[in-house]
Amino acid sequence: MDVDPQKLQQARIGIERLSGLLRAQSWAANDAPALHPAQRSLLLALAGQANGLRSGDLAARLGVSAPTISDSLRTLEGKGLVQRKPDPHDGRAWRMSLTRAGKTLARRLQDPAAGLGPLLQALPERELGQLLRVVQLMMREAQQRGLASGLRTCLGCGFFRPYASTDPKQPHFCAYVGAPFGDAALRVDCAEHKPQSEEALAIAVQRFRDAGPS
């Protein structure tokens, strides 16, 4: 797929500048502990994980190296935000989970007004849906290139049926909840995610692209 290099450059610059704004906001928050963006991502990845996650699973989900995860976890432990407990299924392994303070901070980070939230809230639903479509496809590309694994997106889910609904405003269908939904309801991290085979995923991606808005 040939795209004008200048257009690619402008898209890259825009995404990198937004990422820079998020990093600056993460460090500048006066009412929360100073967190590196990698530590912030770890807290959010552990949110809602009652049984915790192994560090290897966290590294795969976030697409970072094991040493990076270990450094961030040690820092978060020192801040009293995460804790480690023996894995009940493997005495040689540990599972990381949020402390009470960690859960409180994670809820604050999940607030729609946190991070880039105010910028996203300014988007109409149609434009938010367009953004979520792009994010789904970019995360799929990241997984194909080995930059991440364990992603829990709609596009990679066995319950996802792209453009299987007759409702033009809600063109997709989720077999888990048995209901149609639109682009603005696409999820990039769903707890009910069901991995599917690479063959089935390739078909879903192709339909998602071909049947989508021109």
C-alpha positions in Angstrom: 0.0 0.0 0.0 1.8 3.1 -1.3 1.2 6.3 0.7 2.7 9.7 0.0 5.8 9.9 2.4 4.9 13.5 3.3 1.5 12.5 4.4 3.0 9.7 6.5 5.5 12.2 8.0 2.7 14.6 9.0 0.7 11.8 10.6 3.8 10.6 12.5 4.6 14.1 13.7 1.0 14.6 14.9 0.9 11.4 16.9 4.3 12.0 18.4 3.3 15.5 19.5 0.1 14.2 21.1 2.2 11.6 22.9 4.5 14.3 24.1 1.6 16.2 25.5 0.5 13.1 27.4 3.9 12.6 28.8 4.1 16.2 29.9 0.7 15.9 31.5 1.6 12.7 33.3 4.7 14.4 34.9 3.0 17.7 35.6 -0.1 16.5 37.5 0.1 18.3 40.9 -2.5 16.2 42.7 -1.0 12.7 42.0 2.4 11.0 42.5 4.9 11.7 39.7 4.6 8.8 37.3 6.6 8.0 34.2 4.1 7.2 31.3 5.4 3.5 31.4 4.4 3.3 35.1 1.0 4.9 34.3 0.4 2.3 31.6 1.3 -0.5 34.1 -1.2 0.8 36.7 -3.9 0.9 34.1 -3.0 -2.6 32.8 -3.4 -4.0 36.4 -6.6 -2.2 37.1 -9.5 -4.7 37.3 -7.1 -7.7 37.5 -8.3 -9.2 40.8 -5.7 -12.0 40.6 -2.9 -9.9 39.3 -0.7 -10.6 36.3 2.8 -12.0 35.9 5.5 -9.5 34.8 5.9 -11.5 31.5 2.2 -11.1 30.7 2.4 -7.4 31.5 5.4 -7.0 29.2 3.6 -8.8 26.4 0.4 -6.8 26.8 2.2 -3.5 26.8 4.7 -4.4 24.1 7.8 -3.6 26.2 10.9 -5.6 27.3 11.1 -7.6 30.5 13.8 -5.4 32.0 11.7 -2.3 31.4 8.7 -3.9 33.2 10.9 -5.0 36.1 12.3 -1.5 36.6 8.8 0.1 36.5 7.4 -2.5 38.9 10.2 -1.9 41.4 9.5 1.8 41.3 5.8 1.3 41.7 6.4 -1.1 44.6 8.6 1.6 46.2 5.7 4.0 45.9 3.3 1.5 47.6 1.1 1.3 44.4 1.7 -2.4 43.5 2.5 -5.5 45.4 3.7 -9.0 44.5 2.3 -12.3 45.7 3.3 -15.9 44.9 1.5 -17.3 41.9 -0.9 -20.0 43.3 -0.3 -22.1 40.2 3.5 -21.8 40.1 5.5 -21.5 43.3 8.5 -20.1 41.4 6.5 -17.2 39.9 5.1 -14.0 41.2 1.9 -12.1 40.3 1.7 -8.3 40.5 -1.4 -6.5 41.7 -2.5 -3.1 42.8 -2.5 -2.1 46.4 -5.4 -0.1 47.8 -3.5 3.1 47.0 -2.8 1.8 43.5 -6.4 1.1 42.9 -7.4 4.6 44.0 -4.8 6.1 41.7 -5.8 3.9 38.8 -9.4 5.0 39.1 -8.3 8.6 38.9 -6.2 7.9 35.8 -9.2 6.2 34.2 -11.3 9.4 34.7 -12.4 10.7 31.3 -10.9 14.1 32.2 -7.5 12.6 32.8 -4.6 12.6 30.2 -5.8 13.4 26.7 -9.4 13.0 27.9 -10.3 16.7 27.5 -9.1 16.6 23.9 -11.1 13.5 23.1 -14.2 14.9 24.7 -14.1 17.8 22.2 -14.6 15.3 19.3 -18.1 14.6 18.0 -19.1 10.9 18.2 -18.6 10.4 14.5 -15.0 11.6 14.7 -14.3 9.7 17.8 -15.5 6.6 16.0 -13.1 7.4 13.1 -10.2 7.7 15.6 -11.1 4.3 17.2 -11.1 2.6 13.8 -7.6 3.9 13.1 -6.4 2.8 16.6 -7.8 -0.7 16.0 -5.9 -1.0 12.7 -2.7 0.4 14.1 -2.7 -1.9 17.1 -3.3 -4.8 14.7 -0.3 -3.7 12.7 1.8 -3.4 15.9 0.9 -7.0 16.8 1.8 -8.2 13.3 5.2 -6.5 13.5 5.9 -8.1 16.9 5.8 -4.8 18.8 3.0 -6.1 21.1 1.1 -9.2 22.0 -1.9 -10.0 24.1 -3.8 -7.0 22.9 -7.5 -7.2 23.7 -9.1 -5.1 20.9 -12.4 -5.6 19.2 -10.7 -6.3 15.9 -8.7 -9.2 17.4 -11.7 -10.7 19.2 -13.5 -13.9 18.3 -16.8 -12.3 19.4 -16.4 -9.4 17.0 -18.5 -9.4 13.8 -17.6 -6.4 11.7 -20.4 -5.0 9.5 -22.7 -7.9 10.4 -25.6 -5.7 11.5 -28.2 -4.2 9.2 -28.3 -1.0 11.2 -26.1 1.5 9.4 -25.6 3.5 12.7 -24.5 0.3 14.5 -22.9 -1.8 11.8 -20.9 -4.2 14.0 -22.1 -7.0 16.2 -20.7 -8.4 19.4 -21.6 -12.1 19.9 -20.7 -11.9 23.6 -23.4 -9.4 24.5 -25.6 -10.2 21.5 -26.0 -6.6 20.4 -25.0 -4.3 17.5 -22.7 -1.3 18.1 -21.0 1.5 16.2 -17.4 2.6 15.6 -17.5 4.9 18.7 -18.1 1.9 20.9 -15.1 0.0 19.6 -12.9 -1.2 22.5 -9.1 -1.3 22.6 -9.0 -3.2 25.9 -11.9 -5.5 26.6 -12.0 -7.8 29.6 -14.3 -10.2 27.7 -11.8 -10.5 24.8 -11.6 -13.9 23.1 -8.5 -14.6 21.0 -9.1 -16.0 17.5 -7.0 -17.8 15.0 -4.8 -15.8 12.7 -6.8 -17.0 9.7 -10.1 -15.8 11.2 -8.5 -12.5 12.3 -7.2 -11.8 8.8 -10.7 -12.3 7.4 -12.2 -9.9 10.0 -9.5 -7.3 9.3 -10.2 -7.4 5.6 -13.9 -7.0 6.1 -13.3 -4.2 8.6 -11.3 -2.4 5.9 -13.4 -3.2 2.9 -16.9 -2.6 4.3 -15.9 0.5 6.2 -16.6 4.1 5.4 -14.9 5.4 2.3 
